[in-house]
Amino acid sequence: MLYDRDVLYIFPSANVNPKTYDRSLDQVWKKFLSYEYFLNIIMATFLFIRISPGILPIPSFISLNFVYFCIIISMIFNNYTEFNLAKEQCKSCEIGKIYNRVVLSDGNTMNPNVMVVGEAAGSSEVEVGKPFVGKAGKLLRATLNEFGFRKSNSLITNVIPCRPQDNKFPMDNQLILNCFNKWLRQEIIITKPKFILLIGAKSVKYILNMNGITKIRGKFVEHEIEGLKIMCMPTLHPSYVLRKEYMEEGKIIKQQFRDDIKKVAIASGLIEEK
Ligand code: SF4
């Protein structure tokens, strides 16, 4: 898929705004350095070696099937790279116009065991450039880690990748739906997670189209996006868990949060049920 910035790079004209043009060059440089493109170059070299006998010696480990396999893998990676670069430059709504940093997802983008979906990026997330890095994020990441989830088998993201004003989730339903359809929905289709951990009521609302979290928390809900069936586990937001920490019900709430993540770890085969 060709996005605006690719057109800008391929056909840089005199009319291009220098600011935008610099951005596009920066993106292309990033793209060139990204491991997906590095992978592509290796694949192209392998393919050249394989289909040009006589020109170069063929190492025995390069079978044609291996080359096909690598090409498919690199195509999947490339889809995500294209997607990510376009997402990073999004200015489609007023939130993006106020804050100029889109927080990209963090983790494995190819068929992860779990995709963790929070609500929106906060100030710490914008500073670091990763979702869930503040106090609540540390609790979430520590709990995920405890049950076998690592960067290599999970992907952490938000319904809204930009930071809303005053850290408050926007009230404009249409704005969020547009953002969701444009980015998160597509990201689910591209990355094909086995499970989705829905953090808080907002991710339940926009992914499952359901209101409230109390009744469905801790129960697997099957969700279908463009023929892709994914089991979703709604759970409490870690900032809610932290807020309740020193209250009477704090222990129970924390236990519920841990149990929900544990259920996903068991279902995805990372740990055994005891
Ligand atoms: S909130 Fe969503 S639609 Fe708006 S600028 Fe950020 S990424 Fe784009």
Boltz pocket constraint, residues with backbone or C-beta under 6 A from the ligand:
constraints:
  - pocket:
      binder: B
      contacts: [[A, 87], [A, 90], [A, 91], [A, 92], [A, 93], [A, 94], [A, 95], [A, 96], [A, 97], [A, 102], [A, 160], [A, 161], [A, 162], [A, 175], [A, 178], [A, 179], [A, 182], [A, 183]]
      max_distance: 6.0
